[in-house]
């Protein structure tokens, strides 16, 4: 089915109040269409929980990690002047938001419900107000500067820390790192974590972490 026809089908399903699972199947067909990948418009109601942040499509709260939300938008975004992130084809833009003045991280893992091995992006805002955001390949429970992964290029990096809330933004390629991401494959193995207040840098997350599965098309999560 041509992308234009499938997009119309998605719009009709949204208007009819179709469940997220049905919308997700239609969205996946749209993304796999012969005309090439098509991004979900920001705020797309096909997501289980549309993002409340400008320019992003979906959002989720990692299960059991109520202090943190993850927002994302799959590329390509046709309008490069659009408000918010503009990921290209084969890219994903991510916003991590957490009620902490410490670090935030989001990762895609090799095994279900495991924190490692995984491709992790970890970020924080330092004492000078500068966003420090880097990609790491995590092969064990610990992480160090030696684990930094320069094969995962991060663009559009920014961050803020206001009134005890930290926000980290970045864009990365879907096919980079140890574990390439295929949004059309259904639920993906993911994990998220955050540091306590004031914990900037590579500091152990204690109990502030969770491993789960996430569907980047529908926004559904489970453990």
C-alpha positions as CSV (number, residue, x, y, z in Angstrom):
1,X,0.0,0.0,0.0
2,X,1.3,3.5,-0.9
3,X,2.4,5.7,2.0
4,X,-0.3,8.3,1.2
5,X,-3.1,5.8,1.3
6,X,-1.8,4.2,4.5
7,X,-1.5,7.6,6.1
8,X,-5.1,8.3,5.3
9,X,-6.0,4.9,6.8
10,X,-4.1,5.9,10.0
11,X,-6.0,9.2,10.1
12,X,-9.3,7.5,9.8
13,X,-8.4,5.0,12.5
14,X,-7.5,7.9,14.8
15,X,-10.8,9.6,14.1
16,X,-12.7,6.4,14.9
17,X,-10.9,5.9,18.2
18,X,-9.2,2.7,17.2
19,X,-7.1,1.1,20.0
20,X,-3.3,1.7,20.1
21,X,-2.5,-1.9,19.0
22,X,-4.5,-1.4,15.7
23,X,-3.0,2.1,15.2
24,X,0.4,0.7,15.8
25,X,0.0,-2.0,13.1
26,X,-1.1,0.7,10.6
27,X,1.7,3.0,11.6
28,X,4.2,0.2,11.1
29,X,2.9,-0.5,7.6
30,X,3.2,3.2,6.9
31,X,6.8,3.3,8.1
32,X,7.6,0.2,5.9
33,X,5.8,1.5,2.9
34,X,7.4,1.6,-0.6
35,X,7.7,5.4,-0.5
36,X,10.2,5.1,2.4
37,X,9.9,5.8,6.1
38,X,7.4,8.4,7.3
39,X,7.7,10.1,10.6
40,X,4.8,10.3,13.0
41,X,3.6,13.9,13.3
42,X,4.3,15.5,16.7
43,X,1.5,14.8,19.1
44,X,0.3,11.9,17.0
45,X,-2.7,10.4,18.8
46,X,-1.7,6.9,17.5
47,X,0.7,7.0,20.5
48,X,-0.7,5.5,23.7
49,X,0.4,8.7,25.4
50,X,1.1,11.6,23.0
51,X,4.0,13.8,24.2
52,X,3.2,17.0,26.0
53,X,6.5,18.5,24.9
54,X,6.7,20.7,21.7
55,X,7.8,18.8,18.6
56,X,7.8,15.3,20.1
57,X,5.3,12.5,19.1
58,X,5.2,10.0,22.0
59,X,6.1,9.8,25.6
60,X,6.3,7.2,28.3
61,X,7.0,6.8,32.0
62,X,9.4,3.9,32.5
63,X,7.6,1.4,34.7
64,X,8.3,2.0,38.3
65,X,10.4,5.1,37.6
66,X,7.8,7.7,38.2
67,X,10.4,10.6,38.5
68,X,11.3,10.2,34.8
69,X,9.7,10.5,31.4
70,X,11.0,9.7,27.9
71,X,9.8,11.6,24.8
72,X,10.7,10.8,21.3
73,X,10.2,11.5,17.6
74,X,11.1,9.2,14.7
75,X,12.5,10.8,11.5
76,X,12.4,12.0,8.9
77,X,10.8,15.3,9.6
78,X,10.0,17.0,6.3
79,X,9.7,20.5,7.7
80,X,13.2,21.5,8.8
81,X,11.8,24.7,10.2
82,X,9.3,22.9,12.4
83,X,9.4,23.8,16.1
84,X,11.3,21.1,18.0
85,X,13.7,18.4,16.9
86,X,14.1,17.6,13.2
87,X,15.5,14.0,13.0
88,X,16.5,12.9,9.5
89,X,15.7,9.6,7.9
90,X,16.9,6.7,10.1
91,X,17.2,8.9,13.2
92,X,15.4,9.3,16.5
93,X,15.2,12.4,18.6
94,X,14.9,11.8,22.4
95,X,14.0,14.0,25.3
96,X,14.7,12.7,28.8
97,X,13.0,14.6,31.7
98,X,13.5,13.8,35.3
99,X,12.7,15.2,38.7
100,X,16.3,15.2,39.8
101,X,19.4,17.4,39.6
102,X,21.4,14.3,38.8
103,X,22.1,12.4,35.6
104,X,19.5,10.8,33.3
105,X,20.0,7.8,31.0
106,X,18.1,5.8,28.4
107,X,19.3,2.7,26.6
108,X,18.5,-0.1,24.2
109,X,19.7,-3.5,25.4
110,X,20.6,-6.9,24.0
111,X,18.5,-9.0,26.3
112,X,14.9,-8.5,27.6
113,X,14.6,-7.0,31.1
114,X,18.4,-6.7,31.5
115,X,20.4,-3.5,32.1
116,X,23.4,-4.8,30.2
117,X,24.9,-5.2,27.6
118,X,23.3,-2.1,26.2
119,X,23.8,1.1,24.2
120,X,23.3,3.9,26.7
121,X,23.0,7.6,26.3
122,X,23.7,9.4,29.6
123,X,23.5,13.1,30.3
124,X,23.5,15.7,33.0
125,X,23.9,19.5,33.4
126,X,27.2,20.4,35.1
127,X,27.8,23.2,37.7
128,X,28.4,25.7,34.9
129,X,25.1,24.9,33.3
130,X,26.6,23.0,30.4
131,X,24.8,19.9,29.1
132,X,27.2,16.9,29.1
133,X,25.6,14.1,27.0
134,X,27.5,11.0,25.8
135,X,26.9,7.5,24.4
136,X,28.4,4.5,26.1
137,X,28.6,0.8,25.4
138,X,27.8,-0.9,28.7
139,X,29.0,-4.5,29.0
140,X,28.8,-5.0,32.7
141,X,27.1,-3.5,35.8
142,X,29.7,-0.7,36.1
143,X,30.4,2.1,33.6
144,X,33.4,4.3,33.1
145,X,34.8,6.9,30.7
146,X,36.5,4.0,28.9
147,X,33.1,2.8,27.8
148,X,32.3,5.9,25.8
149,X,31.1,4.8,22.3
150,X,32.1,7.2,19.5
151,X,30.3,5.0,16.9
152,X,27.0,6.5,18.2
153,X,27.1,10.1,17.1
154,X,24.8,12.5,19.1
155,X,23.5,15.7,17.5
156,X,21.1,18.4,18.6
157,X,22.4,17.9,22.1
158,X,21.0,20.3,24.8
159,X,20.1,20.2,28.4
160,X,18.6,22.3,31.3
161,X,18.2,22.1,35.0
162,X,15.4,24.2,36.4
163,X,13.7,24.0,39.8
164,X,15.0,20.5,40.5
165,X,14.0,19.2,37.1
166,X,16.6,18.1,34.5
167,X,16.0,17.8,30.8
168,X,18.3,16.2,28.3
169,X,17.8,16.2,24.5
170,X,19.7,14.5,21.7
171,X,19.3,12.9,18.2
172,X,21.0,9.6,17.2
173,X,21.0,7.2,14.3
174,X,18.8,4.1,14.6
175,X,21.4,1.8,13.1
176,X,24.3,2.9,15.3
177,X,25.9,1.1,18.3
178,X,26.0,-2.5,19.3
179,X,22.3,-3.0,19.0
180,X,20.6,-1.3,16.0
181,X,17.1,-0.1,16.6
182,X,14.2,-1.2,14.3
183,X,11.0,0.6,15.3
184,X,8.9,-1.5,13.0
185,X,9.9,-4.7,14.8
186,X,7.5,-4.3,17.7
187,X,8.5,-3.9,21.3
188,X,12.2,-3.2,21.9
189,X,14.4,-4.1,24.9
190,X,15.1,-0.9,26.8
191,X,16.2,0.5,30.1
192,X,16.2,3.8,31.9
193,X,17.9,5.2,35.1
194,X,18.7,8.4,36.9
195,X,21.0,9.6,39.6
196,X,20.0,11.2,42.9
197,X,20.0,15.0,43.3
198,X,23.4,16.4,42.7
199,X,24.9,13.3,41.2
200,X,26.5,14.4,38.0
201,X,28.7,12.1,36.0
202,X,29.2,8.3,36.0
203,X,27.7,7.6,39.4
204,X,25.9,4.3,40.3
205,X,22.1,4.6,40.0
206,X,21.3,2.5,43.1
207,X,17.6,1.5,42.8
208,X,16.7,4.3,40.4
209,X,16.6,2.1,37.3
210,X,14.3,-0.2,35.4
211,X,14.6,-2.6,32.4
212,X,11.5,-2.9,30.2
213,X,10.2,-3.3,26.7
214,X,9.0,-0.3,24.7
215,X,7.2,0.0,21.3
216,X,8.4,3.1,19.6
217,X,5.4,3.2,17.3
218,X,2.6,2.9,19.8
219,X,4.4,4.0,23.0
220,X,3.3,0.9,24.9
221,X,5.7,-0.3,27.6
222,X,5.8,-3.5,29.8
223,X,8.1,-5.3,32.2
